Structure formats: structure tokens, C-alpha cells
Amino acid sequence: MLGQMMQLPLLISSLIVHAERHHGEQLVVSRRVEGDIHRISYRELAARARRVANALQTLGVAPGQRAATLAWNTHRHMELYYGVSGSARVLHTVNPRLHPDQIVYIADHAEDQVMFFDMTFWPLIQAVAGRTKTVKHWVAMTSRAHMPPAEQAAKVPGLLCYEELLEQASDAYAWPVFDENTASSLCYTSGTTGNPKGVLYSHRSTVLHTMAAALPDCLGCGAADAILPVVPMFHVNSWGIVYLAPMTGAKLVLPGPGLDGKSLYELFETERVTISAGVPTVWQGLLAHVEANQLKFSTMRKSAIGGSACPPAMIRKFRDAYGVHVIHAWGMTEMSPIGTAAAFKGQHAELDDEGRLAVMSTQGRAIYGVDMKIVAEDGAELPWDGVASGDLLVRGPWIIDTYFKGEGGDPKVADADGNRWFPTGDVARITPEGYMVITDRSKDVIKSGGEWIGSIDLENIAMAHPAVAMAACIAAHHPKWDERPLLVVMKKPGMEVTRDELIAFYEGKIAKWWTPDDVVFVDAIPLGATGKMQKNKLREQFKAHKLPTA
């Protein structure tokens, strides 16, 4: 027997329709690449998104075809999020921090028909425009006054002006209704081996992820909030925040290219931001600015931190010095991206500060819609005892089935019951209460004498030292133990610390045999396009390093 309820497909257009109808006066505030602070209501943004849909029709971009973006977090980028996907086309957000060769590769692989870009990336556009196979139009996301000079513009055939394109299009457009499993957006991940692989999201997966992300034990947003996503809109759809804000009616504050501590702090204060989200490297810059200028946060009460493990020292600083609650979250491009969030349970109210910090420092527990387990090398499921550590597998309605165009084959693995799971590449342990702790990436794990050492734990301890700005722990060859931990450290400006002092800093905090065998100091630790440390480059740089214990 079937239920007798209305059948309405879960479509991304429904989010902006809801915002326009029920929160039409709410603002989207952007720091634009032109330098100004721009304000637009959801009602106005919805109308401009409809203009985008009509403009795409004029440009000959058919439903199902890909429209790419090279853009910061601004209202124009958000208009594309809805105008492209809402009209049954596929939004392909391109990471501008990638090498031009990689951008050409993924634009060709995606068969992008049009590329929208912020003028910040004009040099990058000139470097790739003559090399892509399918892009017919290059649209500068600005007004005519800020377009490139004629002699430069001539070097990019098919160059158009975004604002002129929208002016020529009508805002009269009825969002089409179609199968909710239709592709909505495409994001390439560089976290796999070989070339970047495309993750193709659907309208259904996106809307379900949006509803789960808004739950109280995840980002917990509402119409009274002002949300500032520092995480870029070119990185896994800004963790879903550009969908979540219209759905809940929250004010949305978009920082554009201004991601330095001073610029972010100004927006936090002037726009009375209550919730933010970003990777740890961004928060380091913000906290340094706030601390150096003896500032406080007037309204911010909550910050989601993910992308890489957040050092407990950062969680403590936000909490104790500034009264900001950190939501430590975990996910990945293949998961849309949110999988877990470190929210308290009722029994945690009785914990002291250290106990609560321990909970906040985990990657959290699965949000509804995500199932997970840890397995041994032979595939046997391991217990949730907070001790056993194994490969982390996940499944759920917003988790990847296969990569775009079947690249790399079927990534899933089957368990004894025939259920299919996605292997995350993370090594983790899970507590009896369901809180998951990432101990390493499977490719980064340090195996000393047959036993695993968690590099993330060692990095977190080093980051708690007042002289350390950033720390990475990698495996170095050892003739007896096969591998031993080597700590790579970038010091804070004007601060000093020695190798012996850092090694002594570990005393009493970990098992003695986990202590790094050596410390090397560097001017900078290489970061990837999403702000994660590139340990592969460090392993190459220090592959010949001889440990003093060898």
C-alpha cells in the first residue's frame, strides 16, 4: 500500500522560491571584487537568478550541459547557483587555486559550454581560454565599467559582460519541474590518485543534505541568524551554506576575495554575523588579527571548522578567549560534504571543561542520513570502543555512487551482507557514544614496528605550543622500525623554539613511543587548493632525511 501524499520533487529551485516568498526582505551582503559592499534581498536575487536561466537559453546552453564558474563568494556566484541548477543545467564550480593545466583538463572533461569568472582571475582566464575544447563563452562577472581593456579582451574570443547579459534577459521565467535525481552540480576532487575526478550531485541529494545540515546538532541555523561562509563556493558548494541560508531565511554574508583576518573581522562586526564556517588555516589568520589588536566578537556565537582536523588549542582559544562555540565537522567532496558534527549529548552537561573539550575535539557523530563503520584490513567490522582503529567507510543518500563518466571504476566496496560502502581513505576510531576521531589518512599513516601512529594527534599537540604556527607530521624511514614520525614545523613570526623543546613538549601527553624522532623547521608548509597541508610534497622534500635515532 502506498501513502496518499503529494509527490513534489526535491529541487534546488524550491529553496530560492521559498526564500523569495517567505523571506523576501532578507539580505545577501557581498564584498565584491570591485571593492564595494553590495546588498541585495532574496527577492531581488531570485529575480536575477531567473534572468540567468533566460541568459543561458540565449547562449545556447541546453539542459544537462555544464556551466562553469571561477568565482569568489559573492551574490553573482549565488545567482548562478540557482539560475544554472534551477533551469536543469549543471553548475560546475572550478577551483581557481588549481594549476592552469588542471583547469583545462577538468573543463574539457566536464565539457563546459560557458565559463563565468570574477575579474580577479582574468590572468588565469587568458592562460586557459585558448586551450579548452568546448567553452564557447567567457563571461566576466562584472559591469561594463570594470571589463578588461579592448586590447586584452580581444585575446579571449567570446568574452561577454555578466551585467549586460542579465540586463538583456527577462526575469519572467517559470522554474521547470523535473526528476529530482537530475544532476545539479559538479565538483572535482583532487583527493584521489591520478587526475581530479568529478563528483556529480543531484537535486535530491543536495536538498536532503541541506535539510540535514540545518539541524540543531549540525550547523543549527535559523531566520534570526547571519551566516558568513568563509569556505569558498568553489569548494563542495560552500559546505551547502548557500543552499541552507535561503532555506532557513538566514541573512547571508559573502566575503568575496577578502579572506584576511582584518577583512573578515570587519564583516563579522558590521553585519552582526552569528555563525561562520571555514578551514583551520583561515581561522589562524583571523585569530591572529583579533589577538594582535585586542578585539572581541560582538555577535558571533558559533563557528563550524572542518576541511582538516582542528587543533584542540584553536577550539579552546575560540571558546575561552572569545566565547565562540566550535562545531568540529568532518566530510569530503564525495559526501556533499558533511558527514559528522561534534554536538554534545545530554549527558555531557555534567562534564568539566576538559571533558567537554575532548568531545568538541572529535570529528563528531554522524548526522541523520549518514551511516559509517570502521573495518580492519580484511574487511571485518571493528568495535566502537574508542580504541580500535580502522578504515572508515560511509554510505547514505548524498554520498557518491560513482565518479563522473565512471572515472576510476566503481569506488565502493561490499560487506558480507552485500551492502555497498564508500571507502573514505581516512583511518578512524569511534567511541561507544558514536563520536568518530580521524587518526590519519590511509596514505599518511605512520606504521612503526607494525603499529600505527596517528599523525593528526602529534600535529595537534605541536600546534598547542605557543611558538608553533603550523605543524605537519610525516613518516621518515627507519632501518629498524620501518617508519618513525618526523615533525615539520613552521614557527610564528618573532617566536623561537628548539627541536629539543618541542620533543620535550610531548612528555606525558602521548605514549612515549609515539614521540617524534626529529623536528625540522621550514619557512612555509605547502597547502593545497582547499587549504589542506600537502604531506605528499613534504614526504618528497624530506625523503632522504636521516633520523638521529636511525
Helices and strands as residue ranges (DSSP letters): H 13-22, E 27-31, E 37-41, H 42-59, E 66-70, H 75-86, E 90-93, H 100-110, E 112-117, G 119-121, H 122-128, E 137-140, G 144-146, H 150-153, E 159-161, H 162-167, E 183-189, E 197-202, H 203-213, E 226-229, G 236-240, H 241-248, E 251-254, H 261-270, E 275-278, H 280-292, E 302-305, H 312-316, I 317-321, H 322-322, E 325-331, G 333-335, E 338-341, G 346-350, H 353-360, E 365-366, E 371-375, E 390-395, G 404-406, E 413-414, E 420-430, E 436-441, E 446-448, E 451-453, H 455-463, E 468-478, E 482-491, H 499-504, G 512-514, E 518-521, H 535-541
